[in-house]
């Protein structure tokens, strides 16, 4: 479909609730990723994985000890 064939009836507007649900989903996914990094990678018994996470924290000037 070209731009000239698109009419105003084809434009859909999402309600505000849908936009807020998207923000909540993104926030929850970010929190889950953070918990994964801290919980799994940060406390890993595999030295290479733990040291990599430790070095990244230091390179970002994030105090970890």
N, C-alpha and C positions, 0 to 999 in steps of 0.2 A: 504494500500500500504506500503510495506516495503521500507527501504532506498535503497536497491539494485534495485528496480523497478523505482525509480525516475530518470528521464533523464534530461539532460541539457535543453531540449526544454520545460520542465514543469516549469522552474524557470522563474518568472516574475520580471521585474525591473520596479519600478514606476518612472515616470519622476520627475524631481526636483520640478516642479510646484505642484505636488500632496503632496510632503513632506512639502513644504512651506504652502500649504493650511491647512494641519494638524496642523502646528504650529500656524497659525493665528486663527484657530478654538479653539485651546486650550487656547490661550491668551484671546480671546473674552469670553470664558466660565469662565475663572478665573476673568476677570473684572466684569462679570455679578454676579458672586458669591460674590465678594467684595462689589458691589453696593447693593446687597440684604442684606448682613450682616450689612452694615452701615445704609442703608436707612430704612430697615424694622425692624431689630432687635435692632439696636442702638437707634432709635427714637420711639420704641414701647411704647404705653401707658400701656401695661401690665407690671406691676412692676417686676414680676419674670423674664420675658424675658429680660427686659432692665438691671436689676441688674446682670443677668448672663453674658450678653455681657460686661458690665462694669467691672466685676470681671476678665473676661478673658483678657481684655485689660490691666488691672493692673498686672496680673500674667505674662504677656509677656513683661512687662516694656514698654508698649506703652502709652505715655501720652495722656490723653483724656480730661483733664481740668486743 
